[in-house]
């Protein structure tokens, strides 16, 4: 299979009469021309009434002012300055927008419902207000159903409003400056986005490819006067050997010979000129990477499904959930193969605390890290209050071999609605019934 892939892509590379650069392969100039004719903006924004209630026309507080007492996050997934892609649609123009992290903080993020103090309109399921934006905030996190007064001023009519907590997440919250996908306007210092709503901004090889101009390349390589110095130049997406040649005193032949580049029509981004991989090496690395991903999901692949729909004792049905029983949803997470992007139907929805846990299976299997999700009622010590990250518990859940009876460490806790769903795996497997559990942020319509 690997040889077939390499052969096909090599044919594509050799069809190009122009030097190309790609992260994992090559595009032809015809592809770029076609993309240019149809436009390079491919992100479509889909909005739903449920996720955007009351957000249309929202005025942004772009001051970047931080609530008193809000602590900067230690070792956030996306440090300040990181380029990210927004993966939620709190408001129009947000889903798929690219931006830059301008602040990362540790807090409790609340989803709330409140009445606008100016219009009286109900704003349902607003995401997010942080703990430090609650008037006279108590030391302990608020729980779903608690009533609070807001100090946040994200939009007109919010400050001073009485709100009901819909859900709570102990998480890192981010302030992000991004470009609206609908208007191309820059939105400064947007508050707040949580970790699960962001992804790294990456250049997909299937997206529009544009060769960088000589002027653009020259700005990066002008500091290198000799081949010995130039060997350390890290190739950028859009570079070509021709453009590098035109920006220096060296011909394309000089470059291919000096750096042992086998194909002048193909160089790889994120590698130095001296360490350019061959096409085969590049795809060997890609295959290894995919294999590792598969291995990492092996234990989840062995997960056994309890399709009975039996509910743990004491688990209460959710009131006014975002997705009702019988509604169709799309799964947004890949807890296991064939899950992400699958079509599903909600078969149950309950209010509880969901835990991410790490544990050693009782059957001697490999340690499970960051397993999502076990709910409060799935824990032996559930008569106590909600557990905090770092606490040790005993699992009663039997989602997979070796889970029941295992001692686990709480990695994260989310007060939220959890969903049981029936879904059709995207990999063609049999329909999975009554899968437990998904949290609200892992579903979409």
C-alpha positions as CSV (number, residue, x, y, z in Angstrom):
1,X,0.0,0.0,0.0
2,X,2.8,2.4,0.9
3,X,4.4,2.0,-2.6
4,X,1.2,2.6,-4.3
5,X,0.7,5.9,-2.4
6,X,4.2,7.0,-3.1
7,X,4.0,6.2,-6.8
8,X,0.8,8.1,-7.2
9,X,2.1,11.2,-5.5
10,X,5.4,11.1,-7.3
11,X,3.4,11.2,-10.5
12,X,1.6,14.3,-9.4
13,X,4.9,16.0,-8.4
14,X,6.6,15.2,-11.8
15,X,3.7,16.7,-13.7
16,X,4.5,20.1,-12.3
17,X,6.9,22.2,-14.4
18,X,7.4,24.6,-11.4
19,X,9.2,23.9,-8.2
20,X,6.7,23.3,-5.4
21,X,6.6,22.9,-1.6
22,X,4.1,21.0,0.4
23,X,4.0,19.7,3.9
24,X,3.3,16.1,2.8
25,X,3.4,16.1,-1.0
26,X,2.9,18.5,-3.9
27,X,0.2,20.4,-5.7
28,X,0.3,21.4,-9.3
29,X,-0.1,25.0,-10.5
30,X,-3.3,24.0,-12.2
31,X,-4.7,23.2,-8.8
32,X,-3.6,26.6,-7.5
33,X,-5.2,28.3,-10.6
34,X,-8.4,26.5,-10.1
35,X,-8.5,27.4,-6.4
36,X,-7.7,31.1,-7.3
37,X,-10.7,31.1,-9.7
38,X,-13.1,29.7,-7.2
39,X,-11.7,31.6,-4.2
40,X,-9.5,30.4,-1.4
41,X,-12.0,31.0,1.4
42,X,-13.5,27.6,1.9
43,X,-14.8,27.8,5.5
44,X,-18.6,27.8,5.6
45,X,-20.3,29.3,8.7
46,X,-23.4,27.4,9.8
47,X,-25.4,28.9,12.7
48,X,-28.0,27.4,14.9
49,X,-30.6,29.1,17.0
50,X,-29.7,27.0,20.0
51,X,-26.0,28.0,20.1
52,X,-26.4,31.6,19.2
53,X,-29.5,32.8,21.1
54,X,-29.1,36.5,21.9
55,X,-25.6,36.8,20.3
56,X,-26.5,38.3,17.0
57,X,-25.3,41.9,16.8
58,X,-23.2,41.4,20.0
59,X,-21.0,44.4,20.8
60,X,-17.5,43.3,21.8
61,X,-15.6,44.7,24.8
62,X,-12.2,44.9,23.1
63,X,-10.4,46.5,26.0
64,X,-8.7,43.2,27.1
65,X,-9.3,44.1,30.7
66,X,-9.0,41.1,33.0
67,X,-11.3,40.5,36.0
68,X,-9.6,41.0,39.4
69,X,-8.2,37.8,40.8
70,X,-8.1,35.9,37.5
71,X,-4.9,33.9,37.5
72,X,-2.8,33.3,34.4
73,X,-2.7,29.6,33.3
74,X,0.4,27.6,33.9
75,X,1.5,25.5,30.9
76,X,-1.7,26.1,28.8
77,X,-2.2,24.0,25.7
78,X,-2.2,27.3,23.7
79,X,0.2,29.8,25.2
80,X,-0.1,33.5,24.5
81,X,0.8,34.2,20.9
82,X,-0.3,30.8,19.6
83,X,-2.2,30.8,16.3
84,X,-5.5,28.9,16.6
85,X,-8.6,28.0,14.7
86,X,-11.9,28.6,16.6
87,X,-14.1,25.4,16.5
88,X,-17.3,26.7,18.0
89,X,-20.1,29.1,16.9
90,X,-21.0,31.3,19.9
91,X,-21.9,33.9,17.3
92,X,-21.9,34.4,13.5
93,X,-18.5,34.6,11.9
94,X,-16.7,32.6,14.6
95,X,-16.7,29.0,13.5
96,X,-13.6,28.3,11.5
97,X,-12.1,31.7,12.2
98,X,-8.3,32.0,12.7
99,X,-6.9,34.0,15.5
100,X,-4.2,34.6,18.0
101,X,-4.3,33.8,21.7
102,X,-3.8,37.1,23.7
103,X,-4.4,35.6,27.1
104,X,-4.8,32.2,28.9
105,X,-6.2,31.9,32.4
106,X,-7.3,29.2,34.9
107,X,-10.8,29.5,36.1
108,X,-14.3,28.0,36.3
109,X,-16.2,28.8,33.1
110,X,-20.0,29.0,33.4
111,X,-22.7,28.6,30.7
112,X,-25.5,30.9,31.9
113,X,-29.1,32.0,31.1
114,X,-30.2,35.5,32.1
115,X,-32.6,38.3,31.1
116,X,-31.1,41.3,29.4
117,X,-31.3,44.3,31.8
118,X,-32.1,46.7,29.0
119,X,-34.6,44.7,26.9
120,X,-35.8,42.0,29.2
121,X,-35.1,39.4,26.6
122,X,-33.9,36.0,27.8
123,X,-30.4,35.2,26.7
124,X,-30.2,31.4,26.9
125,X,-27.0,29.2,27.2
126,X,-24.5,32.1,27.0
127,X,-20.9,30.8,26.8
128,X,-18.9,31.8,28.8
129,X,-18.7,33.9,32.0
130,X,-15.8,33.1,34.4
131,X,-16.0,32.8,38.1
132,X,-14.2,36.1,38.7
133,X,-17.0,37.9,36.7
134,X,-19.6,36.9,39.3
135,X,-20.6,39.5,41.9
136,X,-19.3,38.6,45.3
137,X,-18.2,35.2,44.0
138,X,-18.1,32.5,46.7
139,X,-14.9,30.5,47.1
140,X,-16.4,27.2,45.8
141,X,-17.5,26.8,42.2
142,X,-21.2,27.3,41.5
143,X,-23.3,24.4,40.4
144,X,-25.9,24.0,37.7
145,X,-29.1,25.7,38.9
146,X,-27.4,28.2,41.2
147,X,-28.4,31.9,40.8
148,X,-25.7,34.6,40.5
149,X,-25.4,38.3,39.7
150,X,-23.1,39.1,36.7
151,X,-20.3,41.7,36.8
152,X,-19.3,40.7,33.2
153,X,-20.0,43.3,30.5
154,X,-19.4,41.3,27.4
155,X,-22.5,42.7,25.7
156,X,-25.2,45.4,26.5
157,X,-27.6,44.4,29.2
158,X,-25.3,41.8,30.8
159,X,-23.7,43.6,33.7
160,X,-25.9,43.5,36.8
161,X,-28.2,40.8,35.4
162,X,-29.3,37.9,37.6
163,X,-28.3,34.6,35.9
164,X,-28.8,30.9,36.3
165,X,-25.9,28.6,36.0
166,X,-26.5,26.0,33.2
167,X,-23.2,24.2,33.5
168,X,-19.7,24.7,34.9
169,X,-16.2,23.7,33.6
170,X,-12.9,23.8,35.6
171,X,-10.7,24.7,32.7
172,X,-8.3,27.1,31.0
173,X,-10.1,30.0,29.4
174,X,-8.7,32.0,26.5
175,X,-8.9,35.5,25.2
176,X,-8.5,35.5,21.4
177,X,-8.2,38.1,18.7
178,X,-9.6,36.7,15.5
179,X,-10.8,37.5,12.0
180,X,-14.6,37.2,11.5
181,X,-15.2,34.7,8.7
182,X,-18.3,36.6,7.4
183,X,-17.1,40.2,7.5
184,X,-13.3,39.9,7.6
185,X,-13.3,42.4,10.5
186,X,-10.8,41.8,13.3
187,X,-12.4,41.1,16.6
188,X,-10.0,42.1,19.4
189,X,-9.7,40.4,22.8
190,X,-12.8,38.2,22.6
191,X,-13.7,36.6,26.0
192,X,-13.9,33.7,26.5
193,X,-13.2,30.4,24.7
194,X,-12.3,27.2,26.4
195,X,-9.7,24.7,25.4
196,X,-12.0,22.3,23.6
197,X,-13.2,25.1,21.4
198,X,-9.8,25.8,19.9
199,X,-7.5,23.9,17.5
200,X,-4.1,24.6,16.2
201,X,-4.0,26.6,12.9
202,X,-2.6,24.2,10.4
203,X,-2.2,24.4,6.7
204,X,-3.9,21.4,5.0
205,X,-2.4,20.2,1.8
206,X,-5.8,20.0,0.3
207,X,-6.3,23.8,0.8
208,X,-5.4,26.5,-1.7
209,X,-1.6,26.5,-2.3
210,X,0.2,29.7,-3.4
211,X,3.9,30.0,-4.3
212,X,5.6,32.7,-2.3
213,X,7.0,35.6,-4.3
214,X,10.7,36.2,-4.7
215,X,10.3,39.3,-2.5
216,X,8.7,37.2,0.3
217,X,11.4,34.5,0.1
218,X,14.2,37.1,-0.1
219,X,13.1,38.7,3.1
220,X,13.7,35.4,4.9
221,X,17.0,34.2,3.1
222,X,18.8,37.5,2.6
223,X,20.8,36.9,5.8
224,X,22.5,33.8,4.3
225,X,25.5,34.6,2.2
226,X,27.0,31.2,1.7
227,X,25.7,27.7,1.0
228,X,27.1,26.7,4.4
229,X,24.8,29.3,6.0
230,X,21.9,28.6,3.8
231,X,21.7,24.9,4.8
232,X,20.1,26.1,8.0
233,X,17.2,27.8,6.3
234,X,13.9,26.2,7.3
235,X,11.6,25.9,4.3
236,X,8.3,27.7,4.6
237,X,4.9,26.6,3.1
238,X,4.9,28.2,-0.4
239,X,8.7,28.2,-0.9
240,X,10.2,26.9,-4.2
241,X,13.8,26.2,-5.1
242,X,13.4,28.6,-8.0
243,X,12.3,31.4,-5.6
244,X,15.2,30.6,-3.2
245,X,17.6,30.6,-6.2
246,X,16.3,34.0,-7.4
247,X,16.7,35.4,-3.9
248,X,20.3,34.3,-3.5
249,X,23.5,34.0,-5.7
250,X,22.9,30.2,-6.2
251,X,21.3,28.4,-9.1
252,X,18.7,25.6,-8.6
253,X,21.4,23.1,-9.6
254,X,23.7,24.6,-6.9
255,X,21.0,24.0,-4.4
256,X,20.1,20.5,-5.4
257,X,23.7,19.4,-5.5
258,X,24.7,21.1,-2.2
259,X,21.8,19.7,-0.2
260,X,21.4,16.4,-2.0
261,X,17.8,17.2,-3.1
262,X,16.7,14.5,-5.5
263,X,13.7,16.3,-7.0
264,X,14.0,20.1,-7.7
265,X,10.2,20.2,-8.1
266,X,9.6,19.0,-4.6
267,X,10.7,20.4,-1.2
268,X,9.1,20.0,2.1
269,X,8.0,22.7,4.6
270,X,9.3,22.7,8.2
271,X,12.6,21.0,7.2
272,X,15.9,22.8,6.7
273,X,17.4,22.7,3.2
274,X,20.2,20.5,4.5
275,X,17.7,17.9,6.0
276,X,15.1,17.7,3.2
277,X,13.5,14.2,3.3
278,X,13.0,12.1,0.2
279,X,9.4,11.6,-0.9
280,X,9.5,8.0,0.4
281,X,11.0,9.1,3.7
282,X,8.3,11.8,4.1
283,X,5.5,9.2,3.6
284,X,7.3,6.7,5.8
285,X,7.1,9.3,8.6
286,X,3.4,10.0,7.8
287,X,2.6,6.3,7.9
288,X,4.5,5.9,11.2
289,X,2.5,8.9,12.6
290,X,-0.8,7.4,11.6
291,X,0.2,4.0,13.1
292,X,1.0,5.7,16.4
293,X,-2.4,7.4,16.4
294,X,-4.0,4.0,15.8
295,X,-2.0,2.4,18.6
296,X,-3.0,5.3,21.0
297,X,-6.6,4.4,20.3
298,X,-6.3,0.7,20.5
299,X,-7.6,0.4,24.1
300,X,-10.6,2.5,23.2
301,X,-11.1,0.3,20.2
302,X,-11.4,-2.6,22.6
303,X,-14.0,-0.8,24.6
304,X,-17.0,-2.9,25.2
305,X,-20.5,-1.4,24.7
306,X,-23.2,-1.9,27.3
307,X,-26.2,-1.4,25.0
308,X,-28.8,-2.0,27.7
309,X,-29.3,1.7,28.3
310,X,-29.2,0.9,32.1
311,X,-28.7,4.1,34.1
312,X,-26.7,4.4,37.3
313,X,-28.8,4.7,40.4
314,X,-29.4,8.3,41.4
315,X,-28.7,9.8,38.0
316,X,-31.3,12.5,37.3
317,X,-32.7,13.5,33.9
318,X,-31.7,16.9,32.7
319,X,-34.1,19.8,32.6
320,X,-34.2,21.8,29.4
321,X,-31.1,20.2,27.8
322,X,-29.7,21.7,24.6
323,X,-30.5,18.4,22.8
324,X,-33.7,16.6,23.7
325,X,-34.2,12.8,23.5
326,X,-34.9,11.8,19.9
327,X,-32.9,14.7,18.4
328,X,-30.4,14.1,15.7
329,X,-26.8,15.2,16.4
330,X,-23.3,14.9,14.9
331,X,-20.5,13.6,17.2
332,X,-17.6,16.0,17.4
333,X,-15.1,13.9,19.4
334,X,-13.1,10.8,18.6
335,X,-13.2,8.9,21.9
336,X,-12.8,5.8,19.7
337,X,-12.5,4.9,16.0
338,X,-15.5,5.7,13.8
339,X,-16.9,8.2,16.2
340,X,-16.0,11.7,15.1
341,X,-18.4,13.0,12.5
342,X,-20.9,10.1,13.0
343,X,-24.6,10.8,12.9
344,X,-26.4,10.0,16.1
345,X,-29.7,10.1,18.0
346,X,-30.0,11.2,21.6
347,X,-31.4,8.3,23.7
348,X,-31.0,9.9,27.1
349,X,-29.7,13.2,28.7
350,X,-28.9,13.6,32.4
351,X,-27.5,16.3,34.7
352,X,-24.4,15.3,36.6
353,X,-20.7,15.9,37.0
354,X,-18.6,14.2,34.3
355,X,-15.0,13.2,35.0
356,X,-11.9,12.6,32.9
357,X,-9.9,9.9,34.6
358,X,-6.7,8.0,34.4
359,X,-6.4,4.5,35.8
360,X,-4.6,1.1,35.6
361,X,-7.1,-1.6,34.4
362,X,-7.7,-4.4,36.8
363,X,-6.9,-7.0,34.1
364,X,-3.3,-5.8,33.8
365,X,-3.7,-3.9,30.6
366,X,-1.9,-0.7,29.7
367,X,-2.7,2.4,31.8
368,X,-5.6,4.4,30.5
369,X,-4.8,8.2,30.4
370,X,-7.5,10.9,30.2
371,X,-10.4,8.6,29.7
372,X,-13.6,10.5,28.8
373,X,-16.2,10.2,30.5
374,X,-17.1,8.6,33.8
375,X,-19.9,10.3,35.7
376,X,-20.3,11.0,39.4
377,X,-22.9,8.2,39.8
378,X,-20.3,5.7,38.3
379,X,-18.0,6.1,41.3
380,X,-18.1,4.1,44.5
381,X,-17.6,7.1,46.7
382,X,-20.4,9.1,44.9
383,X,-22.2,9.8,48.2
384,X,-19.6,12.6,48.7
385,X,-19.8,15.9,46.8
386,X,-18.2,16.5,43.4
387,X,-14.6,15.4,43.2
388,X,-11.7,17.7,42.3
389,X,-8.8,17.0,39.9
390,X,-6.1,14.9,41.7
391,X,-8.5,13.0,43.9
392,X,-8.5,9.2,44.0
393,X,-11.7,7.3,43.4
394,X,-12.9,3.7,42.7
395,X,-14.7,3.1,39.4
396,X,-18.0,1.2,39.2
397,X,-18.4,2.0,35.5
398,X,-17.8,-1.0,33.2
399,X,-17.3,0.8,29.8
400,X,-14.3,-1.3,29.0
401,X,-12.4,-4.4,30.1
402,X,-10.6,-3.8,33.4
403,X,-12.4,-0.6,34.3
404,X,-14.9,-1.8,37.0
405,X,-13.2,-1.8,40.4
406,X,-10.1,0.2,39.2
407,X,-8.6,2.9,41.3
408,X,-8.6,6.2,39.2
409,X,-7.2,9.7,39.5
410,X,-9.6,12.5,38.5
411,X,-7.9,14.6,35.7
412,X,-10.8,17.0,35.1
413,X,-14.4,17.6,36.3
414,X,-17.2,19.2,34.4
415,X,-20.6,20.0,35.8
416,X,-22.8,19.5,32.8
417,X,-25.4,17.5,30.9
418,X,-24.3,14.1,29.7
419,X,-25.8,12.3,26.7
420,X,-26.4,8.7,25.8
421,X,-26.6,8.2,22.1
422,X,-27.2,5.7,19.3
423,X,-24.8,6.2,16.4
424,X,-23.6,4.8,13.1
425,X,-19.8,4.6,13.1
426,X,-18.2,6.4,10.2
427,X,-15.9,3.3,9.6
428,X,-18.9,1.2,8.5
429,X,-19.3,-0.8,11.8
430,X,-22.6,-1.9,13.3
431,X,-24.9,0.7,14.9
432,X,-23.8,1.4,18.5
433,X,-26.8,1.8,20.8
434,X,-26.9,3.7,24.2
435,X,-23.3,4.8,24.1
436,X,-22.3,6.5,27.4
437,X,-21.2,9.4,27.6
438,X,-20.9,12.6,25.7
439,X,-20.9,16.1,27.1
440,X,-22.8,19.0,25.5
441,X,-19.7,20.5,23.8
442,X,-19.0,17.2,22.0
443,X,-22.3,17.3,20.0
444,X,-23.5,19.5,17.2
445,X,-26.5,19.7,14.8
